[in-house]
């Protein structure tokens, strides 16, 4: 059997296992779900530890956790998470440790009373029947829990750079005369606070423990950050340019609202081809260069001054008036060197 046959067989197995867990109904819950970076970092850390500590263990079958969130009306902010204990029977069904879950929830309520258990997370590409079995175990705590699924393999597949997560809600549907729990995919957005932005920026920077001239140097770190920002800006400008070209060619319908936003964005850019701008730019450039030259001259004068003091002190005539003075003194007799 070839590798391609194995891949196709796995895809067929996934399709069969997941064919009856999705609903074709439109998601009409109206929830606005925001996921914070701390949740993604916790899940990634959980997966990494399981993978490193147990290389032979299938991490995707061993990573489960609870989602903590705040809810205000239809707004849900998923701000934190914690790991869950579980057991697996002979048939492979996963059972969440309810006692540990309740104890952990009570402990967190004492510290973060505003957070509620809003769902759970796991790993995988698409939900399966086993995920439905786990999902129903949370109905005693939350009648409509969320399911966040992270796919750690999607980042390495086809150069995909999108976040490898999906959020699902659950509904009860009648299939063949029986009520069944089904997943419905829902939209989400990434929300960050000021403290989270600082933490994520710190975590994404290279280590500064290496030699200052190595890859971990602060200069390399700053240049790398600037390069990534410029590449992202260039990519987004290219997307806007391609959109305008396709609109002009008639390949896609014209959206005047988007065109007005693009025009407004272009009007915000500073005008850099005027005489006033060139004069101001040259003035600031000359000021910066002059300051740099003055600093260099001052440093050179100080170096020459220190050298003269050392020469005079080293070649001082014994018994002269300079005796006992330090190298910074200019008084007394000293030999003069041409």
Secondary structure, DSSP 8 states (H G I E B T S, - for coil): --HHHHHHHHHHHHHHHHTTSB--S------EEEE-HHHHHHHHHHHHHHHHH-TTS-GGGT-EEEEEEEEETTEEEEEEEEE--EEE-TT--EEE-HHHHHHHHHHHHHH-TT-EEEEEEEE-SS--HHHHHHHHTTTTT-TT-EEEEE-TTGGGSTT--S--EEEEEEEEEEETTEEEEEEEEE-EEE---HHHHHHHHHHHS--S-S-TTSTTSHHHHHHHHHHHHHHHHHHHHHHHHHHHHHHHHTSS---HHHHHHHHHHHHHS---SSHHHHHHHHHHHHHHHHHHHHHHHHHHHHHHHHHHHHHHHHTB-TTSTTTT--TT---S-B----
